[in-house]
Amino acid sequence: MVISFEPHTNRIVIFVDPTRAGSWRKEPFYSDIKQLAREAVADHGQVLVWQSGNVTVIFPDSESYLGAVGDDQFILTGEKMGKKHAIVVNADDPRRAQAQRQKLARSALPR
């Protein structure tokens, strides 16, 4: 596994070797990934597991399998009725613009 942080998206990406599929679900890795998810969500970030061209978004208490995500697509995360969820949208999707506005508003708040 290779772990990368993308500061421009506030995202941690875990790239899993295709010859070791599912290794990220084994201990001690899984507990560490869940801890990263708790920290990321608290800071409006994301944790993604990228394995064999497919993406799974990791939340502290759940996961959202998205499958293949194109270079021209974006992953949005949110909460609906108390449950975290993730969706894939295209660049021209209005939900992407709305998410960017919300991110800018959050970044203007004092920490």
Legacy VTK file of the C-alpha trace (Angstrom):
# vtk DataFile Version 3.0
C-alpha trace
ASCII
DATASET POLYDATA
POINTS 111 float
0.000 0.000 0.000
1.029 3.549 -0.708
-0.585 6.425 1.180
-0.737 9.879 -0.346
-2.152 13.184 0.906
-3.667 15.584 -1.632
-3.773 18.983 0.106
-5.723 20.694 -2.690
-8.644 18.302 -2.085
-7.986 17.562 1.604
-7.935 13.907 0.703
-5.942 10.876 1.814
-5.641 8.258 -0.915
-4.541 4.718 -0.163
-3.348 2.885 -3.262
-3.549 -0.892 -2.853
-1.361 -3.264 -4.842
-3.726 -5.237 -7.124
-1.846 -8.428 -6.270
-2.794 -7.888 -2.620
-6.482 -7.120 -3.049
-8.280 -6.716 0.239
-5.092 -6.313 2.255
-6.274 -2.916 3.471
-9.139 -4.626 5.309
-6.728 -6.641 7.470
-5.327 -5.528 10.804
-3.529 -3.438 11.716
-4.217 -1.533 8.484
-7.999 -1.406 8.783
-7.990 0.186 12.249
-5.433 2.737 11.080
-7.508 3.579 7.997
-10.624 4.023 10.131
-8.678 6.372 12.427
-7.577 8.381 9.394
-11.240 8.560 8.346
-12.296 9.890 11.765
-9.665 12.608 11.563
-10.436 13.443 7.934
-14.194 13.727 8.431
-13.656 16.030 11.407
-11.687 18.313 9.064
-14.118 17.963 6.099
-11.685 15.679 4.295
-11.922 12.311 2.582
-10.187 8.953 2.791
-10.206 6.881 -0.397
-8.994 3.366 -1.052
-7.988 2.936 -4.696
-7.727 -0.702 -5.707
-7.591 -2.117 -9.238
-9.104 1.062 -10.688
-12.007 1.105 -8.236
-12.616 3.524 -5.397
-14.070 2.978 -1.940
-14.692 6.001 0.297
-13.976 5.244 3.947
-16.037 6.856 6.681
-15.554 6.321 10.430
-18.598 4.040 10.641
-19.177 2.883 7.055
-17.808 2.624 3.528
-19.149 3.631 0.134
-18.002 1.621 -2.877
-18.020 3.850 -5.966
-16.372 1.621 -8.555
-14.398 3.214 -11.378
-14.031 6.996 -11.226
-12.886 8.832 -14.343
-10.249 11.552 -14.463
-12.987 14.022 -15.402
-15.220 13.059 -12.466
-15.320 14.199 -8.851
-16.153 12.497 -5.569
-18.490 14.374 -3.267
-19.188 13.290 0.287
-21.930 14.407 2.584
-24.472 13.375 5.145
-28.118 12.572 4.591
-30.484 11.631 7.398
-27.535 11.031 9.719
-25.670 8.718 7.337
-22.496 9.590 5.488
-22.545 8.966 1.750
-20.436 9.523 -1.350
-21.340 10.109 -4.980
-19.461 10.589 -8.244
-20.355 13.634 -10.339
-19.163 15.119 -13.604
-17.414 18.490 -13.758
-20.555 20.281 -14.971
-22.808 18.902 -12.224
-24.250 21.801 -10.158
-23.657 19.834 -6.945
-19.913 20.149 -7.565
-20.140 23.943 -7.725
-22.252 23.965 -4.560
-19.671 21.794 -2.742
-16.876 24.155 -3.826
-18.792 27.163 -2.464
-19.328 25.385 0.860
-15.618 24.508 1.046
-14.647 28.133 0.428
-17.075 29.299 3.115
-15.608 26.818 5.632
-12.056 27.887 4.821
-12.958 31.492 5.654
-13.971 30.538 9.201
-11.386 31.047 11.943
-9.855 27.849 13.334
LINES 1 112
111 0 1 2 3 4 5 6 7 8 9 10 11 12 13 14 15 16 17 18 19 20 21 22 23 24 25 26 27 28 29 30 31 32 33 34 35 36 37 38 39 40 41 42 43 44 45 46 47 48 49 50 51 52 53 54 55 56 57 58 59 60 61 62 63 64 65 66 67 68 69 70 71 72 73 74 75 76 77 78 79 80 81 82 83 84 85 86 87 88 89 90 91 92 93 94 95 96 97 98 99 100 101 102 103 104 105 106 107 108 109 110
